[in-house]
Amino acid sequence: MLDGEQYQKCRYMAFQLTLHEENNPYIKQFLEKEFKVMQGFEAKAQG
């Protein structure tokens, strides 16, 4: 459930990342890069 909506889980669990100290920096880096990409898309769409 996300924002009150029920969603089907990914069939292969590709996006269910296990959180632990060893891989948290990589997950954080991945999310930060994705965030920057999305900001770029939004800027292009607005301008």
C-alpha positions as CSV (number, residue, x, y, z in Angstrom):
1,M,0.0,0.0,0.0
2,L,1.3,3.4,-1.0
3,D,-0.5,6.7,-0.4
4,G,-3.7,4.8,0.4
5,E,-3.5,2.8,-2.9
6,Q,-3.1,-0.9,-3.1
7,Y,-0.4,-2.0,-5.6
8,Q,0.6,-5.4,-6.9
9,K,4.1,-6.5,-5.8
10,C,6.8,-6.7,-8.5
11,R,6.6,-10.3,-9.9
12,Y,10.4,-10.9,-9.4
13,M,10.8,-8.7,-6.3
14,A,13.3,-6.5,-8.3
15,F,12.4,-3.4,-6.3
16,Q,12.3,-4.9,-2.9
17,L,15.7,-4.1,-1.7
18,T,17.0,-5.5,1.6
19,L,18.1,-2.7,3.9
20,H,21.2,-3.3,6.0
21,E,24.4,-1.4,6.8
22,E,26.4,-3.0,4.0
23,N,24.2,-1.9,1.1
24,N,22.5,1.2,2.5
25,P,25.1,3.6,0.9
26,Y,24.5,2.0,-2.6
27,I,20.7,2.3,-2.2
28,K,21.1,5.9,-1.1
29,Q,23.3,6.7,-4.1
30,F,20.8,5.0,-6.4
31,L,17.9,7.0,-5.0
32,E,19.8,10.3,-5.1
33,K,20.7,9.8,-8.8
34,E,17.1,8.8,-9.7
35,F,15.9,11.9,-7.9
36,K,18.2,14.1,-9.9
37,V,17.1,12.5,-13.2
38,M,13.4,13.1,-12.3
39,Q,14.2,16.7,-11.4
40,G,15.7,17.1,-14.9
41,F,12.6,15.6,-16.6
42,E,10.3,18.0,-14.6
43,A,12.5,21.0,-15.5
44,K,12.3,20.1,-19.2
45,A,8.6,19.6,-19.0
46,Q,8.0,23.0,-17.4
47,G,10.5,25.0,-19.6
